[in-house]
């Protein structure tokens, strides 16, 4: 058990305390099935005896409602949007994620900085700027990326109601061809996700299978991360349990 690590400079405050919980992030593009899997994983983890807090983008009380209102206007530029998201993430880290980790819980997060960064880069935001902006983010114990291709994604998006303005990239691709914009945007986005997956050593699960198959892959990855938590809680003070 060690103190927290950050992607950049640690934010102000005392950060040398150990965090006995586990931060697990599920990443992937919209429509890939993240929400379904996070719900199933939370139930499974709780059945296994772990306390779980689940959260995700736009869920902070401070910034979440404002992001929703602003996105409905279709007028946000990428810089302003990412400042909104950075506020949202910091509020969640401070109020939900870090308290859960201090209490020895599993923090199960449906999208983290990587979705935001990928979306920003394909819209022309400088990669260096966006990485510096989210340097305050805590490094997760595991990031699991649900990988899919555009042909596999299309029927899922259509089945849940069709193309969304932002998910189709209509704010930056130009024109009125929603389908063409969706394919262009998602192709770029998936390419950026794969670049991030390689850079940050994500665990990758093929999301083209059935819900049950994808869940099995996720469960296997997460079991390896949480397996030592019960032993750590049972160890006497000052004694570090061996790594699993």
HELIX and SHEET records of a PDB file:
HELIX    1   1 UNK A   34  UNK A   47  1                                  14    
HELIX    2   2 UNK A   64  UNK A   72  1                                   9    
HELIX    3   3 UNK A   78  UNK A   92  1                                  15    
HELIX    4   4 UNK A   93  UNK A   97  3                                   5    
HELIX    5   5 UNK A   98  UNK A  102  1                                   5    
HELIX    6   6 UNK A  113  UNK A  122  1                                  10    
HELIX    7   7 UNK A  127  UNK A  133  1                                   7    
HELIX    8   8 UNK A  150  UNK A  159  1                                  10    
HELIX    9   9 UNK A  178  UNK A  199  1                                  22    
HELIX   10  10 UNK A  211  UNK A  226  1                                  16    
HELIX   11  11 UNK A  229  UNK A  234  1                                   6    
SHEET    1   A 5 UNK A  52  UNK A  56  0                                        
SHEET    2   A 5 UNK A 106  UNK A 110  1                                        
SHEET    3   A 5 UNK A  22  UNK A  27  1                                        
SHEET    4   A 5 UNK A 142  UNK A 147  1                                        
SHEET    5   A 5 UNK A 203  UNK A 206  1                                        
END                                                                             
